[in-house]
Each structure stands twice: as C-alpha cells, then as structure tokens.
Amino acid sequence: MYQNKTTRKIVSSGEQRRYLLYVPSTYNPEEPTPLVITLHGFADWPAHIMKMSHWNDLAEEDGFIVVYPAGMGLPRHWMAYEKTGVVGGTLKDVTFISDLIDTLQSEFAIDPDRIYANGLSNGGGMSFTLACKLSDRIAAIGGVAGAYVLPSIECNPGRPVPVIAFHGDADTIVPYTGGSSTWFYTGFPAIPDWAAICARRNGCNETPLYLPMNGSVSGICYSSCNQDAEVVLYTIHGGGHTWPGGKPMPKWIVGHTTRDIDATRVMWEFFNKHLMKNRNNQ
C-alpha cells in the first residue's frame, strides 16, 4: 500500500529542500497518475495550504498525487520574480520544482501529460512563473488570490499554458485593482488586465465569454485559444485574500471566505480538460 502523507527532502541547486507528499490509497503503479503541485503563500507552509485547500480529499476521490513543496528562507516564500532578494532565487525555485518532478517520476507512475501547478498568493504567483519558465512540464496552472509579480515581458513560454484564477475584489493584501497594498509595497497588476494579457499570450479571442453567476461569484472565459489553452477568471465579489470553498483563515486578517464556489474542485475540473498531449497534437 502506497498511502502516505509524509514530509520529505531532496537536494536541489546544492540546497536541502522539503516537501509534503500525499499519495491516495487508490494509487496503482501500473496506471499513469496525475500530479498536482500546490504552493503555499508568503510566510505560509505546506501543511497549512494542504489543510486549507482540501486537495487531499479530492486526490483520494479521483486518484491523483498531490505534493506541497516548501519555499525558501524565513519567512518561507517563493522567488516568483527576482526584483530584489537573493540573486538566482527564481532560477533556484524553478529548478527545485523541476527536480521535484524528476524525483517523483522516479518513484511513482506520474503521467507526464498531467502535471499541474497551483497556489495561493505568492504561491499563485510562483505557479504563473512556472507556466512561463517550465511550460515543457506543466500542463496547466491555477492561482488563488495570486501575486502575479513576474512582468509580462519576462513570460515567454515554449507553448500556451491554460490558466484558471480566482480572486476576491475585496482582497486588501493583493488588490484586485492592482498597485500596492497596506501589506506589500509592490506593483501588483490589476487582475482583469493580467487575465487579458494571459489570454492574448495564448492567442485567445479578445472578447471573453461570461460564465453564469453563482451567488457572489462571477466568471469570464477566454476561449478559441491556440492549442485550446483557455484562460478563466473567477471574481469573488466581497471576497478577501482567501481560498474559496476552503478552510477559512481569520477574517480580520484576510477577509471573507466564500462558500459559493469550491476553487479546488473547479480547478481540478479545469485541469482534467487540459492534458499536455492534447495540446501537442493540435
């Protein structure tokens, strides 16, 4: 039996890096298995994002592996963009994720066409960086309250990467309208503008389709994209810096957590539509 939820270590770029791994009880080494890489936010840690997102529950239902890597430094973070800080940090984090994929593929029957990345806040930003820098390995990405600080000019993927994002319009940490916040003096992009740029990069129709409203949640989808690499954005009206449908964090810090949409399940449905081989064959 392969079922486990363990903290492990690997050496990447000469440094010891940690990750938390979940393998479902239904894992079959004879069958190619999807891999979901879930990245924590700034000052967060793997076990917390695991409990908040409920990815393990869905992995047990649908039979995929989830890995929760740990960022660098104290507080732990991802170098999604190397504007300041450790020289080579972004490259180290991208290399770490690539090395982690190699490690898991050596031990488990990971389907190379179904490797996905997602994350919260800084982790969402790192997922976007992976789409830009590791598009030969990442089939699709998801971001929740993502801090997408990598400049668009530095995003040059080898192929269009499908994107799904969730963001609250009352987020005070990573503002929906862009600019700096009371927490971070950073030039965050306006989320709708960022999604439109992603769609343009993927060669999508410039006019998005409007998705059905569900309570406090509205959505748009950029379709007719190159290699079917669609871009979807869900806006949570009144939503904070939170994981929709996930375990709530203190409201006085992050704001409201909606129950009107389950970001994890919707993300998984999106990932299931986007296999690497499907795009390569178009």
Buried (B, 14 or more C-beta within 10 A) or exposed (E): EEEEEEEBEBEBBEEEBBBBBBBBEBBEEEEEBBBBBBBBBBEBBBBBBBEBBBBBEBBBEEBBBBBBBBBBEEEBBBBBBBEEEEEEBBEBBBBBBBBBBEBBBEEBBBBBBBBBBBBBBBBBBBBBBBBBBBBEBBBBBBBBBBBBBBEBEEBEBEBBBBBBBBBBBBBBBBBBEBEEBEEBEBEBBEBBEBBBBBBBBBEBEEEBEEBEEEEBBBBBBBBEBEBBBBBBBBBBBEBBBBBBBBBBBEEEEBBBBBEBBBBBBBBBEBBBEBBBEEBEEE
